[in-house]
Amino acid sequence: MNLECFSSGSSLMHRADVRCKIISAFFFSLVVALCHTLFAPVFALLIASVLLFLAHLPYMKVLKRLLMVNVFSLLFWLTLPFTVPGPLFMELGPLVISRPGLALAALITLKTNAIVLVVLALIATSGVAKIGHGLAALKLPSRFCMLLLFTYRYIFVLHQEYQRLRRAALLRGFRPATTMHTYQTYGNLLGMTLVKSWQRGVRVQQAMLLRGFQGRFYVLEGRRLAASDLALVALVFLSACGVVFMERLSSGGGWS
């Protein structure tokens, strides 16, 4: 289980300050999420593709992430064209496909892919620890930042504990099936995982308090904003303004 497969690299996006990348990704994603026409998300998707190219990420891994996201988008294509009322596009026997339903499914798909690509290019190119410290530097609640860092630190420990309990059950002859015994076994397995995680959390808290932990992590090396960081923010901001312009242009001068 690797949650930082895109964080290693030497591209422009990898070298950029995480604070600037968080602000840029949030602003751009917000603008894309508020789009109502199809023209603007297409333009946003092109911009996100350019940012992804600048990040030099492995394209096969990116395609796998997009495939998982578009599996959920497929559900919209299977439901919205048949449920959203509006002018007729096509009839398939008793099923009626509407133009507004197709447009809404396409809009959701385009916006989803654009936002995911921007997040991969800007956020995923930094490690979780850097993201946590960047959020703290942006004055987000310290408990939220601490929860993010601790969750990432111990999610692998919980996964290992679950795998250990699962192997123990298999060694004792457990074979999954659609029976009440299987459901009871998996319930006990999840329950023991929660108990083990609570016990581990108590031990970790005691160990950190004994070492003088006072509720925050200290960054050993500070980083000042460089001209390239400000240029990245300006580039993303201008790109977002371009998306807004395309939205207004395609909607006849105003938000539809």
Buried (B, 14 or more C-beta within 10 A) or exposed (E): EEEBEBBEBEBBBBEBBBBBBBBBBBBBBEBBEEBEBBBBBBBBBEBBBEBBEBBBBEEEEBEEBBEEBBEEBEEBBEEBBEEBEBEEBEEEEEEBBBBBBBBBBBBBBBBBBBBBBBBBBBBBBBBBBBBBBBBBBEEBEEEEBBEBBBEBEBBEEBEEBBEEBBEEBEEEEBEEEEEEEEEEBBEEBEEBBEEBBEEBEEEBEEEEEEEEEEEEBEEEEEBEEEEEBEEBBEBBBEBBEBBBEBBBEBBEEEEE
